[in-house]
Amino acid sequence: MRKIYLIIIVLIFATAGKLSAQQLPLYSQYMFNHMLINPAVTGSTEGIDLKLLARQQWVGIDKGPSTQLISGHTSLVNGTMGVGGIIFADRFGPETKIGLQGNYSYIIPVFGESAKLAFGLSLQVFQYQMNYADLTYLDAEDPELNFNKENAWLPESDFGIYLYSEKYFAGISGNQLLELPVKIGNSYIDRSNANTLSRHYHLLGGYKFNLSGQFALEPSTLLKTTFKSPFQADINVRGIYKKDYWLGLSYRTDGAIVTLLGLTYKDFIFGFAFDYATSKLSNFQAGTFELMLGYNIIKDPYSGRSRY
């Protein structure tokens, strides 16, 4: 078959350095659901923590990254273990990943039980799909071109360590640890190609300062690397009023400023984030929008069971 030439919009990746930097979904409100990054966070909240998230990245660019997910986790055995799961769909151009993830954590009280240390492992399986009809070719009249969809099923695994208390949190995790080759059709994707799966490493931390009875300030950071692409960092600060309302800002070193706002009402949590690109990419898109809805089912502290 004659070699296929794909026209790639180079500006899209100017903010990421390499294509591998966008292999994992990007989130702006991860500080409300660290389990998306680190499986050791599983079971770290009281009750049954449920979250829905929808993200549309680079609005105005056709087939820009899009992510939807539902997640949930809870603690078991008097808070010594956590279990949880994620159902996700991630799309970017001709590529789609749809899958399931199961999490387990083991939790140990430390520092006189004022904090907890957790070790977590996740296993996931997802369908990787390449839709050749969405590609742009230099020679679209080539009769040998394949405009069909091709699929591959892949397993993956993450591991993490997480230390947390009411005032602070810190964690380190490795994602996509297996790095298995992706088989599409009758051949494997070249492992030297930027599209192959790469290990990602995350280091996160934050501290909540109670300024008064009504106001709190929570700075946090997330450091990201694959050791194959440029190092990235998120620097966040969130102001909280009466524990129920917040407004925050994030600076992402790969070229974005993020505005965060949200509120809690009874057992519900609502969040909205808008990402503004600071690179040349801003001339071609209208920003990134992310919506979050959460619900916490409070457990009966005496029976260890949910109220509902």
C-alpha positions in Angstrom: 0.0 0.0 0.0 1.2 3.5 -0.9 2.3 5.5 2.2 -0.5 7.5 3.7 0.2 11.2 4.5 -1.8 12.7 7.3 -2.0 16.5 7.5 -1.8 17.4 11.2 -2.7 20.8 12.6 0.6 21.6 14.2 -0.7 24.5 16.2 -2.8 22.2 18.3 0.3 20.6 19.7 2.3 23.8 20.1 0.9 24.0 23.7 1.8 20.4 24.5 5.2 20.0 23.1 4.5 16.5 21.9 1.4 14.4 21.0 2.2 12.1 24.0 1.4 15.0 26.4 -2.3 14.6 25.4 -2.5 10.8 25.7 -4.3 11.1 29.1 -7.4 13.3 29.4 -6.7 16.8 30.7 -8.8 18.0 33.6 -9.2 21.5 35.2 -11.2 20.5 38.3 -9.2 17.5 39.3 -8.7 19.0 42.8 -12.3 17.9 43.5 -11.6 14.4 42.3 -7.9 13.4 42.7 -8.9 9.8 42.1 -8.8 10.6 38.3 -5.0 11.0 38.7 -4.1 8.8 41.7 -5.9 5.6 42.6 -4.7 5.8 46.2 -7.3 8.6 46.7 -10.0 5.9 46.5 -12.0 5.8 49.7 -10.5 9.1 51.1 -13.8 10.9 51.4 -16.7 10.2 53.8 -19.7 8.6 52.3 -20.1 7.5 48.7 -18.6 10.1 46.4 -20.1 10.3 42.9 -19.0 12.6 40.2 -20.1 13.4 36.6 -17.7 15.4 34.4 -18.0 16.7 30.8 -15.1 18.6 29.1 -14.9 20.2 25.7 -11.4 21.4 24.9 -10.5 23.9 22.2 -14.0 25.0 21.2 -14.0 26.0 17.6 -11.5 23.4 16.4 -13.2 20.5 14.7 -12.9 17.3 16.7 -10.9 18.9 19.5 -10.4 16.8 22.7 -13.6 15.8 24.4 -14.0 13.9 27.7 -17.0 12.5 29.6 -16.9 10.4 32.7 -18.7 9.1 35.7 -16.8 8.1 38.8 -17.5 6.9 42.3 -15.7 5.6 45.4 -16.2 4.8 49.0 -14.3 3.4 52.0 -14.9 -0.1 53.5 -13.9 -2.1 56.6 -13.9 0.8 59.0 -12.0 3.1 56.6 -9.1 0.8 56.1 -9.9 0.1 52.4 -11.3 1.9 49.5 -13.0 0.8 46.3 -14.1 2.7 43.3 -14.5 2.9 39.6 -14.6 5.1 36.5 -16.5 4.9 33.2 -14.9 7.2 30.7 -15.0 8.2 27.0 -12.2 10.3 25.6 -12.1 11.5 22.0 -9.5 13.5 20.1 -9.6 13.8 16.3 -9.8 10.4 14.7 -9.0 8.6 18.0 -11.4 7.4 20.6 -10.9 5.6 24.0 -13.9 4.2 25.8 -13.4 2.1 28.9 -13.8 1.0 32.5 -11.5 1.3 35.5 -11.6 -0.3 38.9 -9.7 1.0 41.9 -8.6 -0.4 45.2 -6.7 1.3 48.1 -5.3 0.2 51.4 -5.5 3.0 54.0 -3.3 3.3 57.2 -3.7 5.9 60.0 -0.4 7.9 60.6 0.8 10.7 62.8 -1.4 9.6 65.7 -4.3 9.1 63.4 -4.4 12.8 62.5 -3.6 11.8 58.9 -3.9 8.8 56.6 -1.5 7.2 54.2 -3.0 5.2 51.3 -1.6 2.9 48.6 -3.8 2.4 45.5 -3.9 0.3 42.4 -6.2 0.6 39.4 -6.9 -1.8 36.5 -8.6 -0.6 33.4 -9.6 -2.0 30.0 -10.5 0.3 27.2 -11.3 0.2 23.5 -8.9 2.2 21.3 -10.6 3.2 18.0 -9.1 4.8 15.0 -11.5 6.3 12.5 -9.7 6.7 9.2 -12.6 8.6 7.6 -11.7 11.5 9.9 -8.1 11.8 8.6 -7.1 14.2 5.9 -4.9 12.7 3.2 -2.8 14.3 0.5 -4.0 11.8 -2.0 -7.6 11.0 -1.2 -8.1 9.4 -4.6 -5.7 6.5 -3.7 -7.9 3.4 -4.2 -5.9 1.5 -1.6 -6.8 3.9 1.2 -8.8 2.5 4.1 -11.6 4.7 5.4 -13.0 2.2 7.9 -12.8 2.1 11.7 -10.3 -0.2 13.4 -10.4 -1.2 17.0 -8.1 -2.6 19.7 -8.8 -3.6 23.3 -6.1 -2.8 25.7 -5.5 -3.3 29.5 -3.7 -0.7 31.6 -2.8 -0.1 35.2 -2.0 2.9 37.6 -0.4 2.9 41.0 -0.3 5.7 43.6 0.6 6.8 47.1 -1.5 9.4 48.9 -1.1 11.2 52.3 -4.0 13.3 53.5 -5.7 15.0 56.4 -8.3 17.7 56.9 -5.8 20.4 56.0 -3.4 19.0 53.5 -2.8 16.4 50.9 0.1 15.1 48.9 0.5 12.2 46.4 2.6 10.6 43.7 1.3 8.3 41.0 2.3 6.5 37.8 -0.2 6.1 35.0 -0.3 3.8 32.0 2.4 1.6 33.6 2.0 -1.4 31.2 2.9 0.5 28.0 1.6 -2.4 25.9 1.9 -2.0 22.1 -1.3 -1.1 20.3 -2.4 -3.5 17.7 -4.6 -1.9 14.9 -5.7 -4.2 12.1 -3.0 -6.7 11.4 0.0 -4.7 12.6 1.3 -3.1 15.8 1.7 0.7 16.1 5.4 1.5 16.0 6.6 2.0 19.6 8.8 4.9 18.5 5.7 6.7 17.2 4.3 9.5 19.4 0.9 7.9 19.4 2.0 4.9 21.5 1.1 4.7 25.1 3.7 6.2 27.5 4.0 6.2 31.3 2.9 9.4 33.0 3.9 10.5 36.4 2.0 12.9 38.7 3.0 14.7 41.9 0.3 16.7 43.6 0.0 18.6 46.9 -2.0 21.3 48.6 -2.8 22.9 51.9 -5.9 24.7 53.3 -5.4 27.8 55.3 -8.4 28.8 57.5 -8.2 32.7 57.4 -11.3 33.1 59.5 -14.5 31.4 60.4 -15.9 32.0 57.0 -13.0 32.2 54.6 -10.3 29.7 53.6 -7.6 29.7 51.0 -6.3 26.5 49.4 -3.2 26.7 47.2 -2.2 23.5 45.4 0.0 22.3 42.6 0.2 19.4 40.1 3.5 18.4 38.5 3.4 16.2 35.4 6.0 14.4 33.2 6.5 11.5 30.9 10.3 11.9 30.7 9.7 12.0 27.0 7.9 15.3 26.7 8.3 18.7 28.3 7.8 19.0 32.0 4.4 20.6 32.9 3.0 22.1 36.1 -0.4 23.5 37.3 -0.3 26.1 40.0 -3.7 26.6 41.6 -5.3 28.8 44.3 -8.9 28.6 45.5 -10.7 31.0 47.8 -13.5 29.3 49.8 -16.4 31.1 51.5 -18.5 29.4 54.2 -17.2 26.0 52.9 -19.9 26.2 50.2 -18.8 28.7 47.6 -15.4 29.0 45.8 -13.6 31.0 43.2 -10.2 29.9 41.9 -7.4 30.5 39.3 -5.0 28.0 37.8 -1.9 28.6 35.7 -0.8 25.8 33.5 2.7 26.1 32.2 1.9 24.5 28.8 -0.1 27.6 28.0 -3.4 28.2 29.8 -5.1 30.2 32.5 -8.1 28.6 34.1 -11.0 30.2 36.0 -12.8 27.9 38.6 -16.1 28.6 40.3 -18.6 26.4 42.1 -20.8 25.8 45.1 -22.2 23.0 47.2 -25.9 22.6 48.1 -26.8 20.0 50.7 -25.1 16.8 49.4 -24.6 18.2 45.8 -21.5 19.9 44.3 -21.5 22.0 41.1 -18.4 23.2 39.4 -17.5 25.1 36.2 -14.1 25.8 34.7 -13.0 27.8 31.7 -9.5 27.5 30.2 -8.1 30.4 28.2 -5.1 29.5 26.0 -2.2 31.9 26.3 -0.4 30.6 23.2 -1.0 31.2 19.5 -3.7 28.5 19.7 -6.0 31.2 21.2 -6.4 32.7 17.7 -8.1 29.5 16.5 -10.4 28.5 19.3 -12.8 29.9 21.9 -11.4 28.3 25.0 -12.2 25.1 26.9 -15.3 24.4 29.0 -15.6 21.9 31.8 -18.7 21.1 33.9 -18.8 19.0 37.0 -21.7 17.6 39.0 -21.2 15.6 42.2 -23.3 13.9 44.8 -22.2 12.6 48.2 -24.3 9.8 49.8 -23.5 10.2 53.5 -23.1 7.0 55.5 -24.6 6.4 58.9 -21.6 6.7 61.2 -23.0 4.1 63.6 -24.0 1.4 61.1 -21.3 2.1 58.5 -24.1 1.9 55.9 -25.4 4.5 53.5 -28.5 6.4 54.4 -30.0 5.7 51.0 
